[in-house]
Amino acid sequence: MPRLHQRYQERPSRLDGAVVWTLDAPSAPGHPARSVLPDGCMDLLWSAGRLIVAGPDTHAFEVDPRHRGSCSAIRFAPGTAPVLLGVPAHELRDHRVDLAELWPRTAVAALTARIDRSADPAAALEDFALARSADTGPPDPLAAAVVEGLRRGRSVASTAAEVGLGARQLHRRSLAAFGYGPKTLARILRLQRALALIRTGLPYAEAACAAGCTDQPHLAREMRDLAGTTLGAYFAAGDASANSDTPHPSGSSTTA
């Protein structure tokens, strides 16, 4: 089967911690579904005149090839989107939802029309996110501290102690900010860290240990549980290198 041509581009956003990205991926009904790997993030996507919120994933999200296509989006850093959207992250976990289901339809229609008219929909999305951030204020700084601690490989218990919360409090705050508990977030961040290391050329076993896994079989199990595939299949597929410098975005197509 011929490989699909697709082009992914991204750049840092002027909104702290966010990334603006575009994907040109023609729909192809004859091709199998593609998978989006969990990354701890949430995205706001514009595609074919629709605004869609990609909620936080706990497993690989299958993208129907009939629904693939060119899109523009902004990927929010973990824990920041719920403040902007006014919706707890756990309500959107493992879902893709039209923004009109979360906000008044008249407001969404006006925003959609503005982005439709824009010569650069990605930039228009970024402008909207910046304006929205100015109205809502900054996200909970605790969320950023939790992400930083887990990214450094700290345990959930030590991260909770570091931010001054008990285990139950941290779990409750994490559900609202990230969509799932800190243990799940730690697993997702660790997997993404390992994949990023492998993309640099590090062998699987070394990447597993450097990312915080006990060994390569541990990383292999995490890959199967969270991504629904194997390391070999992931890196053998062409899409796995389409965005080789950063984790694939929640709304884009990666590999299956």
C-alpha positions in Angstrom: 0.0 0.0 0.0 1.5 3.4 -0.9 2.5 5.7 1.9 0.4 8.8 2.5 2.1 12.1 2.1 1.7 14.3 5.1 3.4 17.3 6.4 3.6 18.3 10.0 5.0 21.7 11.2 5.1 23.3 14.7 6.5 26.3 16.5 6.5 27.5 20.1 3.5 29.6 20.9 3.6 33.1 22.4 1.3 31.5 25.0 3.6 30.1 27.7 4.2 26.4 27.3 1.9 25.9 24.2 2.8 24.8 20.7 1.1 25.9 17.5 1.0 23.2 14.9 -0.4 22.4 11.5 -0.9 19.0 9.8 -1.5 18.4 6.1 -2.7 14.8 6.0 -5.2 13.9 3.2 -8.0 11.6 4.1 -7.7 8.1 2.7 -10.6 5.7 3.2 -8.5 2.8 1.8 -6.0 3.1 4.6 -6.2 1.8 8.1 -7.0 4.0 11.1 -4.0 5.9 12.6 -3.2 6.3 16.3 -2.5 9.3 18.4 -0.3 8.6 21.4 -1.0 10.0 24.8 1.2 13.0 25.7 -0.4 14.7 28.7 -1.6 17.6 26.6 -4.9 18.9 25.3 -5.4 20.6 21.9 -7.8 23.0 20.3 -8.1 22.1 16.6 -9.6 23.8 13.6 -10.4 21.6 10.7 -12.9 21.9 7.8 -14.7 24.7 9.6 -15.0 23.0 12.9 -13.4 23.7 16.3 -12.6 20.5 18.2 -11.2 20.0 21.7 -8.9 17.0 21.9 -9.1 15.8 25.5 -6.3 14.1 27.5 -5.7 10.5 26.3 -5.0 7.5 28.5 -4.3 5.3 25.6 -3.8 5.5 21.8 -6.6 7.3 20.1 -7.7 5.8 16.8 -8.3 8.4 14.1 -10.7 7.2 11.4 -9.0 7.8 8.0 -12.2 9.3 6.7 -11.8 12.0 9.3 -8.2 12.8 8.7 -7.3 16.0 6.8 -5.5 19.3 7.0 -5.9 21.0 10.3 -4.4 23.8 12.4 -4.2 23.6 16.2 -2.7 24.8 19.4 -1.4 22.3 21.9 -1.6 23.4 25.5 0.9 22.4 28.1 -0.3 19.7 30.5 -2.7 21.3 33.1 -3.3 24.6 31.3 -6.2 23.9 29.0 -8.9 23.4 31.7 -8.5 27.0 32.9 -8.9 28.4 29.3 -11.8 26.1 28.4 -13.6 26.3 31.8 -14.0 22.5 31.9 -12.2 20.1 34.2 -9.9 17.9 32.2 -11.4 14.6 33.4 -14.7 15.5 31.7 -12.9 15.4 28.3 -10.6 12.4 29.0 -10.3 10.1 25.9 -12.7 12.2 23.9 -12.8 14.6 21.0 -15.5 17.1 21.5 -16.9 20.0 19.4 -16.2 23.3 21.2 -19.9 24.1 20.6 -20.8 21.3 23.1 -18.8 23.1 25.8 -19.5 26.8 25.0 -22.5 28.8 23.8 -23.0 28.0 20.1 -23.2 31.7 19.1 -19.8 32.4 20.6 -18.3 29.3 18.9 -19.9 30.2 15.6 -18.4 33.7 15.7 -15.0 32.3 16.6 -15.2 29.7 13.9 -16.1 32.3 11.3 -13.2 34.5 12.4 -10.8 31.6 12.0 -12.4 30.5 8.7 -11.7 34.0 7.3 -8.1 34.1 8.5 -5.2 33.6 6.1 -3.4 31.7 8.9 -5.9 29.7 11.0 -3.1 28.5 13.3 -2.1 32.1 14.1 -5.8 33.0 14.6 -6.1 30.2 17.1 -3.0 31.4 18.9 -4.4 34.9 19.1 -7.6 33.6 20.5 -5.8 31.6 23.1 -3.7 34.6 24.2 -6.8 36.8 24.5 -8.7 34.0 26.4 -5.7 33.6 28.7 -5.7 37.3 29.5 -9.4 37.0 30.5 -9.1 33.8 32.6 -5.7 34.4 34.2 -2.8 32.0 34.5 -3.3 28.3 35.2 -2.8 26.8 38.7 1.0 26.9 39.3 0.7 23.7 41.2 0.0 21.9 37.9 3.3 23.0 36.4 5.1 22.0 39.6 3.6 18.5 39.4 4.5 18.1 35.8 8.1 19.3 36.4 8.5 16.9 39.3 7.2 13.9 37.4 9.2 14.8 34.3 12.3 14.7 36.5 11.5 11.2 37.4 10.4 11.9 41.0 7.9 9.5 42.5 4.3 10.5 43.0 4.8 10.5 46.8 7.8 12.8 46.6 6.1 15.1 44.1 3.0 15.4 46.4 5.3 16.2 49.3 7.2 18.7 47.2 4.0 20.6 46.3 2.6 20.4 49.8 -0.3 18.1 49.2 -1.5 14.7 50.5 -1.9 11.8 48.1 -5.7 12.2 47.9 -5.5 15.9 47.4 -2.9 15.5 44.6 -5.1 12.9 42.9 -8.2 15.2 43.0 -6.3 18.2 41.7 -4.7 16.1 39.0 -8.0 14.8 37.7 -9.2 18.4 37.2 -5.9 19.6 35.7 -4.7 16.6 33.6 -7.7 14.4 33.3 -6.2 11.5 35.3 -4.3 10.8 38.4 -0.5 11.6 38.9 0.5 7.9 38.4 -1.1 7.8 34.9 0.5 11.2 34.1 3.9 10.0 35.3 3.6 6.9 33.0 2.7 9.0 30.0 5.5 11.5 30.5 8.0 8.7 31.0 6.9 7.0 27.8 7.2 10.2 25.9 10.6 10.8 27.4 11.8 7.3 26.3 10.5 7.8 22.8 12.2 11.2 22.5 15.5 9.5 23.6 15.1 6.7 21.1 14.6 9.3 18.4 18.0 10.7 19.2 19.5 7.3 18.4 19.8 5.9 21.9 19.2 2.1 22.0 15.9 0.9 23.5 17.5 -0.5 26.7 19.5 2.6 27.4 16.5 4.9 26.7 14.3 2.8 29.0 16.7 3.2 31.9 17.3 6.9 31.2 13.6 7.6 31.1 13.0 5.9 34.4 11.8 2.4 33.4 13.3 -0.5 35.3 14.4 -2.2 32.1 13.6 -2.6 28.4 10.7 -5.1 29.0 9.1 -2.5 31.3 9.3 0.1 28.5 7.8 -2.5 26.1 4.9 -3.1 28.4 4.2 0.6 28.8 4.3 1.0 25.0 1.8 -1.8 24.6 -0.5 -0.5 27.4 -0.4 3.2 26.5 0.3 3.3 22.8 -1.3 0.0 21.7 1.7 -1.0 19.6 5.3 -2.1 19.9 8.5 0.0 19.8 9.6 -1.7 16.6 6.3 -1.1 14.9 6.2 2.5 16.0 9.6 3.3 14.7 9.2 1.2 11.6 6.2 3.3 10.5 7.0 6.5 8.5 4.8 8.7 10.6 6.9 8.0 13.7 9.6 10.3 12.3 7.3 13.0 11.0 7.7 15.0 14.1 11.0 13.7 15.4 12.0 16.5 17.8 8.9 16.6 20.0 6.1 14.4 21.1 3.3 14.0 18.6 0.4 16.3 19.3 -2.9 15.1 20.7 -4.8 16.0 17.6 -2.4 14.8 14.9 -1.9 11.4 13.4 1.0 9.3 14.5 1.4 5.6 14.0 -0.4 2.4 14.4 
